[in-house]
Amino acid sequence: RTRILLMWTSIMLLTGLGAAVGKLAMDLSDPLYFPFLEGMAAGAMLTMIAQTMLPEAYDHGGWLTGLMTVIGFLAAIWLGMLG
C-alpha cells in the first residue's frame, strides 16, 4: 500500500513539475515554437493514457481500443482547431 501511494505521489509531483517547466517554456519561447511545445504536451498526455489505461481497456474492448483512442485524440485536435 505504501509503495503504491509513493508511486502515485511521485507521478503527481512530476506532472506538476512538468507543467511548470512547460509553462515557463511557453512564456520564454517565440510563438513560432508553440505548435512544437503543444505537440510535446499532447504526446505526453497520450503516452500517459496509453501506459495507464489502454492495457485494461484492451482487455475489455479488444483490438478496436487503439484505433478508437487515436480517433478520439484526432477529434479532440480537430475540435480544438475549430474554437
C-alpha positions in Angstrom: 0.0 0.0 0.0 2.8 2.4 0.9 4.6 1.7 -2.4 1.5 2.4 -4.5 0.9 5.7 -2.6 4.5 6.7 -3.1 4.4 5.9 -6.8 1.2 7.9 -7.4 2.5 10.8 -5.3 5.7 10.9 -7.3 3.7 10.9 -10.6 1.6 13.7 -9.3 4.6 15.8 -8.3 6.5 15.1 -11.5 3.4 16.0 -13.5 3.2 19.3 -11.7 6.8 20.0 -12.2 6.5 19.2 -15.9 3.5 21.5 -16.2 5.6 24.3 -14.5 8.5 23.7 -16.9 6.1 23.7 -19.9 4.5 27.0 -18.8 8.0 28.5 -18.4 9.0 27.2 -21.8 5.8 28.8 -23.3 6.4 32.1 -21.6 10.1 32.3 -22.7 9.8 31.0 -26.3 8.9 32.6 -29.5 5.3 32.0 -30.7 6.8 30.2 -33.7 7.6 27.2 -31.3 4.1 27.0 -29.8 2.9 24.2 -32.1 6.1 22.1 -31.2 5.6 22.6 -27.5 1.8 21.8 -27.7 2.7 18.7 -29.7 5.1 17.6 -27.0 2.4 18.1 -24.4 -0.1 16.2 -26.4 2.3 13.4 -26.9 3.0 13.2 -23.2 -0.7 13.1 -22.4 -1.3 10.3 -25.0 1.7 8.4 -23.5 0.3 8.6 -20.0 -3.1 7.5 -21.2 -1.7 4.6 -23.2 0.5 3.4 -20.4 -2.0 3.5 -17.6 -5.4 2.9 -19.2 -5.0 1.1 -22.5 -4.0 -2.3 -21.2 -7.2 -2.7 -19.2 -9.3 -1.1 -21.9 -7.8 -3.6 -24.4 -8.8 -6.5 -22.1 -12.4 -5.2 -22.2 -12.6 -3.7 -25.7 -10.4 -5.8 -27.9 -8.5 -4.7 -31.0 -10.6 -1.5 -31.6 -9.2 0.1 -28.4 -6.1 1.6 -30.0 -8.0 2.8 -33.1 -10.7 4.4 -31.1 -8.1 6.1 -28.9 -6.4 7.7 -32.0 -9.7 8.7 -33.5 -10.7 10.3 -30.2 -7.4 12.1 -30.0 -7.7 13.4 -33.6 -11.3 14.5 -32.9 -10.0 16.5 -29.9 -7.4 18.2 -32.0 -10.0 18.9 -34.7 -12.4 20.5 -32.2 -9.5 22.5 -30.7 -8.8 23.9 -34.1 -12.4 25.0 -34.6 -12.5 27.0 -31.4 
